[in-house]
Amino acid sequence: MTRVLRFPRLSALLCAMTIACALLRDVCVGASLYGWAQVLLTATVVLLALCLIVMSSRFFVDHRGVGVGFLLRSRRVEWEELASFGVLYCNSKRRYFYGMYRSRTDFLDLLHRAPYCGPWGFVVPVSDRLMRAVLINCPIPVDLSPMPAYQRTRRLRAQWHQAALHMLVLIPVAAVAFLTGTLMLLQAAVQVEFASCAGLTLGAMALYGAGLTLLYRVLNTMMTCPGFNETGVCAGRGLYIPWENVRFGYVHRVAKMSGMFLLSQPLDVVTRRNAPPILCLSMPDTSTMLLAYLTYCPHADKGLRH
């Protein structure tokens, strides 16, 4: 059986932060900074718990099938129970394996919920180790051909107004969260009782987490900022697809969530087992992008599904 982490980069980051906090705690104890030592001890325990949770989220592959989930609670599915299994590129050149179970064959639902896993299926990053395991154990023919290298022939018109709105609104809020968290840490460092110090530290870490989440949303908006011209469309500086290769468009609008998906394959193709590699663009559904899709894409459905 081959096991791989579902979030390898996040796991590495959390491990590095945990080790750094533990080492700094020892330095503070040696320097008689006991207030900061208590703060770093609390941070080390919290980060260690987060690290264990993230590292326990794994993807399994063997001759019987696949498994996804946590070590104490994982879903095992035989190869025959997979309605589809293939390769996906979403907004970047990084390759992912996606799979849908026979009970839920809605590929669009899979895209909305990724990178989470559940009864609908899974999306996991591809590594050399995982690719070798799939080639050895998977009885389903999987197309592992590389992503087509489409060239941008003309300058693209980027829709920066969406990213600018996020930056104007979210960055000041994130700055306030970081500032408040820093003040709470300074107050925690002068506390004598460990309970008070731990409470303030936990509150500060929660504020730092909220600030990082807001900054991640800003970064994600900038990286998926749509750009287009008469010949093609892209998301940020990543994946570029000519309009003639966009075979399906979809607008997703629910409460507090809105987005536009462009796929390089028709929807009936991506839901089968031996589908070719799928290129997917996920971006904000601005009126300009909708008009560009309906105008330039020869395969556009004038009654765009939503």
Steps between C-alpha positions, in 0.01 A plus 500: 500500500620849412405794723548866411409822678205688357646836610880455478593870487274597788634208704860609440417859598327396823788268593754779447295743710461244780873430513579873493264573791646213703857619444412862581330384819824334613691819418254708706533263797878533482467879489256501798218638284239280663202697370605449140588140581138441606373667184724286278409186692131562433572575134708182469220283640239656269722473192590142587131408515436669165803327351378158611153567358628615162761223473238235580300607194633253243425329172549123466554290189532121476392217269145500643419867465550840658442652840474860607450668836658499843690208648225435756217550252559435132283397208622199305360451148579218258611586150172365356302744715664804344276659239792707371872535563729733311738796492403861564687830457322788675630857448865386505736244353482288814345160435225341712323166508124523529250224562123478535303225668210330327254636754589862401607569142468880498837631384399861566416414860846345526661824379298713741604292801867437413743460671264346757409135472169334573227283350535679166866409438851640544767725346864436598831647374708265286853406607745262332439246777124515457524481122712184520250345742209578268681357198573178690169444680227675301311272255329806351678649196619847604621756247815652651606700196649842582299818487487664156737797479274769359677824407354844567501672164387844609490714810217407735262749660509428872189572709684651798199680645383182679843445660530870587166490683618207711827675579327824604256320729689198638856629548404772755289247693790253497735775624264574791487128585881474502537816708243385756661157518843656559365716783341191657832314481679791668239497774528120536877524546461701823239270656604303805225239492533241227122486440482871418808477281363197313162669446653814355736294284215292361305816421803651328555185294133504397541859381817411312314211337218735397751748357683230306168374363415847373844542343464158337172610347670812364786292357258247353301779336817647348618159377163425339448849361350429154657627183389453142525616142344390172702177489509364855439533873707443815479517878779721634847412371425129497292286267415638153240342271409611145129568460460221247620252765244614760227238467283573802415807708321512830403776743452403863296734718384411848481693824834673574670321207530583134738379233547401138650173374636439150590141404703366208272195466121459476328406823405151379869425431642602839259270685634182341796289605739541209456875451797695360674753726261782588599865502281709729486875560333618819447875519257772612187516284519866402265626233798575276621139516151367431472724196848398379412130533174539309669714233829325430446134593367304199363228731324741737155402614294815460281383784801473733438241766482632857 
